[in-house]
Amino acid sequence: MNGGTTFDEADGAGEPYDEAQLREVEQLLREAALVCDPVPAALRDTALAAFALHDLDARLAELTFDSLLDAAPVRSAEDAPRMLTFAAGDLTVDVEVGEDGLLGQLLPPQEAGVEVLTRPTPEATASCAADGTGGFSCAVDVTGPFALRVRTGDEVVVTEWLRV
């Protein structure tokens, strides 16, 4: 070897590949992967959404309760709204997801701006305000993935992305 990279001396020449050849092979492999094994659209959208929410000042509110996973099943509650609870430090965001949109409560009660994010852009799909009791209501269709951005006086809290 002359200090270069060899894959296998099956090419007959036994000469090392140079960096330009390696980059060309890598590009060909990337193009083949895009054709043969493309990234699923939902995964790409989720990755873009996560990147779009990259905000060093925002705290992440983790999902601590989901009625689909944590609640005991009730016979007569087939069309019951989905209940979610997110927590970030002292702030708790309770959300009910129904046919008419979102109904929520901030604890401790406080005024805040609440934005509903449904696509991988920094702009909100819908905005509403939490009143002095912490209650808010947003008439928005959340059939796909969504997250909430809550802006209190001192901080910004962003919930995990969740699919309804």
N, C-alpha and C positions, 0 to 999 in steps of 0.2 A: 504494500500500500504506500501511496505517496502522501499520506496525511489527509486525503479526501474521504468522502463517504462512498462506500460501495454497498449495494443492496445484496447482490449475489453475483458471483463472477460468471453467471450463466450467459451473460451477453457475449461472451467469447473474448472480448478485448481485455477484460480484467482491469480497465481503467476506472478511476473514481469518477463519480458524477459531480459536476460543479453545482454551485448554488443556483444558477439560472435554470438548470435542468430540474433541480429539485423543486423550485417554485412552479415550474411548468407542470410537473407531475402532480403537485399538490392542487393546482388550479383545476386540472382535468378531473381529479378525484372529487373535488368540491362540486363541480358541475354535474358529474355522474350521480352524486348523492342527492342533489336537488331534484334530479329527474326520477331516480329510482326510489328514494326515500325522503319525500318532501316533509318539511315541518308542518304539522297539522295547524290549520288556521286558528283554532281555539287556543293552542299553545302560543302561537305567535302573538295573538291579540292580548293574551294574559301577560306575556313578557313585555309588550309595548306599554300596557297599562301600568305595570309595576315600574317601568322606567319613567313613565310620564309623571308618576306620583313621587318621584325622587325629590324629597324636600328635606334638607338637613335639619330644618327647624321643627318639622312635624314629628309628633310621637305616634307610634303605631298602637292602635287599640285592638287588642286580641279578642277573638270570639271566645266567650266563656260559657254561653248557653245558646243552644239551637234546638227549638222545639221538635224538629225532625229527628234529631239524634238523642236528645236528653229527656224529653217529656214522655210520661207514661201514655200509652195509646188509650184513646177514649172512643167508644163505639160510635157515638152520634156526632163526632167531630171530624167528619170527612172533609169538609170545606173550611175547616178552622184556619184562621190566618197563621202565618209562620211568625213565631216569636224569636227574636235574637237579642242577645246581650253582649256588648263589647265593653272592655275595660282597659283604661290606660291610666295608671297611677290612681289618683283620687276620682277621676272622671269615669262615670258609667253611662253608656248610651244604650237604652232599651228601645227596640224597634219592633213594630208590628208591620209585617208585609202583607197587604191585602190587595183586593182587586182594584181599589181606588187609589192605591199608592202606599206611602209610608206614614205611619203614625208613631211618634216617638216621644221619649222623655229623657232629659239629661239629669243626672244625679251627681253631685248636689245640684238642686235647681238653680238655673242661671240663664241669662240671656246669651244667645250665641247665634252665629250664622251657620246654617247647615246646608251643605251642598251634596247633591247626589251625582255620583260619577258613574256613567254606564258605558263609556267607551275610552279607548286608550289615548286620551288627550288631557291636558291639564285643565281644560274648561269643563265646568259642571254642566250636566244635562238639565238639572233643575236646582233651584235654590229656595230656601224658606228660612224663617227665623224662629228660634226657640224664644218663647216669652219668658217673663220673670219666674214662672213656675217650672221652666225647663221643657215645657211641652212644645212639640212642633208637628206639623202635618205637611207632607209634600205630595201633591197629586202628580205622580210620575209612574210610567209603566216600567217595571223592573223585571222583565221576563228573562233577561240574560244576566251576565255578571255585573255586579255593582259594588261600589264602596261609598262610604260617607266621609266627608271632610267637615269637621266641626271647628269653627273659629270662635274661640272665646276671647275675652279681652287680652289675655296674656299669651295664649298658645294656640297652636294648630294641631289637631288630632285627626289622624286618618285611620279608618277601620281597615281590616283585612278585606280583600276582594272575596266576594261570595256569589255563588250562583243560586238563584231562587228555583 
